[in-house]
Amino acid sequence: MQRYFLATENFKGDLVRLTGDEAHHIARVMRMAADDQIICCNESGKSAIVELTQVEKEEVYGRIRQWLDENSELPVEVTLAQGLPKGDKLEMIIQKATELGVTAITPVAMARSIVKLDPKKAAKKQERWKKIAKEAAEQSHRQRVPEIQSVQTLKELIKQAGPFDLVLAAYEEEGKSGNHEGLPELLSGVQEGSRILFVIGPEGGFSSEEIVMLKDAGIFPVSLGPRILRTETAGLYSLSVLSYHFELLR
């Protein structure tokens, strides 16, 4: 059953109104008609089965038949701070991280980031990234669409790290040194509902100055295992570890 994320104002009692891309997808792509059913999610993370009552090119209307008791969200809130990678890698990271349950993604311009985005390009990119996250959330039956934040510097990111219960940075030197116990030990003390920030470097990893900045800010550098992971793999690996620890082990 197709899933759509809608703003709060699209819900009026048991009536639902869909416009824009959602209406186009229902009418033109899926070619749905009255009496067909879809799932609609509101901004509070609640989802409902909606029976369509009117399908037009620009507007679609439906009536809520049942609110669903479902939860596919991670038991912890995870923000992935991803060092800006080159090419279109970030698009893939956003798509797959959404499937893996990430709460928010913050692109971070770091010393070894090859890509340099000016404000105009960054704003346009952010809109595309948001669309990718929304489509991935629909496909993976999430209750929420991850927040895709604007590009930040590492200094800006560190200043915003205070509210998090645990802040980690994937650091390959920890793996090379065989210090693999840090991540499991740190996660063992984390409770459900906690907020975790995981920082991933770009191609080439963190610079020595950046590692000093992270450590000085109380951020824990951790190993992701004995192998060297690409930047587009590291964040997804981290989310998989968190899913295993908080969902499959409990």
N, C-alpha and C positions, 0 to 999 in steps of 0.2 A: 504494500500500500504506500503510495507516494506521501512524502512528509514535507511540510512547508513551515517555515518560521515566520511569524507575523508580529507586528507591533501591537501593543496593548489596545490602541484605538481601533483595531480591526475586529475586536470582539465587542459585541453589544448584547449582553444577556446570553441567549443561546444562538444568536446569529453571528455569522462570520462573513467578512467581506475580503476578497483577495483582488489586488490590482497589480499593475506593472508586470514584472518578470514572472511572478507566480501565476497571474491570470493568463499570460501568454503561454506559459508552459502547459497549463491545464487545457486551454482551448485549442492551441495550435499544435503543440508537440504531442501531448498525450491524447488529444481529441476526446476528452471526457464529455459526459452529458449529465443532465439531471438524474439523480438517484445514484450516481457513482459516489464512492466514498474515498476520502483522503484523511490524513492525520495532520492536524494543525497544532503548532506549539506556540505558546505565548512567551513573553519576556521573563516570566517568573519560573520558567522551566516545566510548566505543566502542559500536557498534550492531550488531545481529544480526537475521537473519531468524528468526522464531519461529513454529513450527507449533502451533496450538492443539490441545490434547488433551482439555480439559474446560471447558465454558462454563456457569457458573451465574450467578444473579442478582447475587450478592455477591462471588464469586470466579471467577477465570479462570486456568487453568493451560496452560502450553505448554512445548515443547521446542525448544532452539536447534538450528537446522539449518545455519546458516552465519554466521560473523562476517564483517562487511562491511569492505572496504578503501575507505573513502570519507572525504572531508574537505571540508566546505562552510564551514569556519570562516575568518574573516579571518586573514591571516598576522601581524597585529598585534593586541594586546589593547586595545580601545577602551572607555573609560568615558565615558559621556555625562552630564555634570552639567547638569541641566536646571532653569533657574529656574522655580519653580512657576507654571504658567499658570492662567488661569481656566477654569471649566467642566470639561468632560471631555476637554480637549485632551491632557492627559498620557496618557490611556488610548490615544489614537491614536498618540501619539509612541512609547510603549512597544511597541505592536504593530508599527509600521513600522520602528522602530529594530532590533527583534529580527530582522525579515526582512532587514535590511541588514547584520546581523552583529555588532551591538554586544555587548560582553562584560558590561558592567554599566551600570546607570542609577542615578544619584543625584539625587533631587529636592532642590532647594535653595531655601530660603526667602530671598528677596532683598528689597531695599528697595522695589522697585516691584512685587512680587508682590501681586496683589489677594487671592488665596486665603490664608486663615490657618487652619491646621489645628491643633486641640488634639490632645494625645497619643492620646486614645481614637479619634478620627476618623482620625488618621494611621495607626494600627495597622490599623484596618479597611480603609482605602484600600490600604495596602501589600499586604494579603492578596489583594485584588482585582487589583492591578497584577501580582503574581506569577502569578496564574492567566492573565491576559492574555498575559504573556510566554511562559508554558509552551505555551499553545495556538498562539501565533504561531510558536514554535520547532518545534512538531510540523508545522504547515502548511508551513513553509519548508524542512523537512528539515535542520534544524540538528543538530549532534551534542551541543550543550550548550544549556541554558536560561540566559539572561542573569540575573545577580544583580540583584535590585531592592532597593536599599538603603533604609534609613529616611531620612526627611526630615532634612536638615542645614541649618545656617546657612552662609553663605559663609566665615565665620571657621573653622568646623569643617572645611569642605572644604579650605581652604588648608593647614591643619595636616596633612592626610592626603595632600598632593600630593607629598611627598618621594620615595616609591618609583617615581614615574612617570618615564619617560625623556624625555617631552615633554609640556608642559602649555600648552594654547592656549585663548584666549578669543575668541569671535566678536564683533568690535567694529565697529559700522557706521561709526564715524568714520574708521576706516582705509580703508574703501571710499569714503567721500565724498572723502577726500584723494587717492584714486587709488593708494594703497599696496597694490597687489594681489599684489606679488611675495613678500610675507612667507611665506605658507602654502606655496607650491611650494618655496621655498628651504629652509624648515625640514624639510619632508617628505623632501627629497632626502638628508638626512643620517641618516634613520631606517632601522634595519635590521629585517628580519623578526624577530618574537618580542618586539619592543619594546612597552612599555606607554605608551599615549597617553591623556591626560585632556583632553577638549574641553568647555569651559564655555560655556553658552548662557544669555543673559539672559531674563527673562520679558517680557511685553508692556511696552513702554516702554524695554527694554534695561537696561543697568547704570547705576547712579547714578554721579556723578563720584567720590564717596568709594569706591565699590566698584572702579572702574577703578584708582584709586590703590593700593588694597589688592592688587589682582591684579598690578599692575606691580611693586610693592615686594616681592612674593613671587617674582618672577622668572618670572611667567606672561606669555606672549607674546600681545598682542592682534593679531588678524589679520583681514584682509578676506575676506569671502565673495563678493566681486564688487561691481559698481557699483550693483546694485539692493538696496533695503531688503527684507529677508525677514521674514516673520512668525516669531514664536518657534517655532511648530510646524513651520515649514519649515526653519529654520536648522540644527537638529541633524541632520535627515534629509539635508540638502544636504551637511553636513560628512561624514557617513558615506559618502555616495555618492562624494565626492571621495577619501576614503581607500580605498574599494573600487577605484576606477579606478586610483589610484596604485599600490597594492600588489598588485592582482590582475590587472587588464587590461593594464597597461603592462609586466608582467614575465613 
